[in-house]
């Protein structure tokens, strides 16, 4: 089997599995009852996933804990956190963190 054919079959197979599994939840014949504990867990799942991705990027460098305070990520996180405490939202903390991160990274080489 050629490489292109196996790639195409793999993509089609994954698409089929995705459509079938999503179809179980999107097109049920009757309403599916979800337990309360699962509903509460699903509400915090996106936040937990985001924290699991972002936290290591803040405190690790090449798989090791950062060992210096001269890392531009630390003051940037502090600035973003303070901004969020002052005015919750998405864009404000992002811009505050970048406003601290970029000068420290570009000018001081942190």
N, C-alpha and C positions, 0 to 999 in steps of 0.2 A: 504494500500500500504506500502510495507516495506521501510525502510530508504535507503537501497542500490538502490532500484528501483527508488525512487523519486530523489535521487542524480543523477543517470544515466540519467533519463529523463530531469532533469534540465540542465545538461551539454550538452546533445544532442540538447535541445531547444535553448540554448544560442549559440551553434555552428551554428545551422541553421540560426538563426537571424543574426549572424555575417557574414556568407557567403552570405546571401541574400542582406544585406545592403551594403556590400563591392562590390558585383557584380554589383550594380547599377552604381558604379563609375569606376570599372575596365573594364567592358565589355559593354560599351554603343555602340549602333549601329552607332551613329554619334558623332562628337566632341561636347563636352559640353562647351559652352562659360561661362567663369567665369568673373564677373565684375572686373574691375581694382582695385576698393577699397577692394574687397575680396581677390584678389591676394596679394596686399600689406599687408593686415592683416594676411594672412597665412604665410607670410615670417617671421613675428616677433612672431608668436604664440609659437614656441618652446622656444624662449628666455623668453617670458612672463611666460610660464609654469615653466621653470627652476627657474626663479626669485621667483615665487610664492611658490615654494617648499623650496628653499635654504634660502631666506631672514628670514623667521621665525626661522629656525634652528640657525641662527647667533645671533639674538637679543632676543630670548625668551628662558626661562627656565621654564618648567612646566606651560606654558601658561601665564607667566608674563615676562615683560621686565627685562633684566638683570640690576642689580642695583650696579654693581661693575666693575671696570676696570680690576680686577684680574680674568679675564675669558680668558682661552687660545684661545677661538675662535676669539676674537677681534684682538690680534696681528697676528694670523694666517691669517685672512682675509686681514689685512694690508699688510703682506708680499706677499700674493698671488696677491693682487691688484698691488703692486709696481712691482712685477716680470712681470705681464701681461703688464703693461705700458712700461716696458723696452723691453720685448720680447714677443709679443703676441703668444699665443698657448694654448694648453690644459695641457700638461704634466708638463711644467715648473712651472706654478702657483700652480698646485696640489702638486708638490714636495716641493716647497717653503713654502706653507701653512703647509704641514705636518712636514717639518723640524722645524718649529716654534712651532706648536701645540703639537707635541709629547713630547718634553723635558719639556715644561711648564706643561703639564698634568701629565706626569709620575714623573718628578723630584720635581716639586713644588706643585703638587696636585691641580692646578687651575681648 
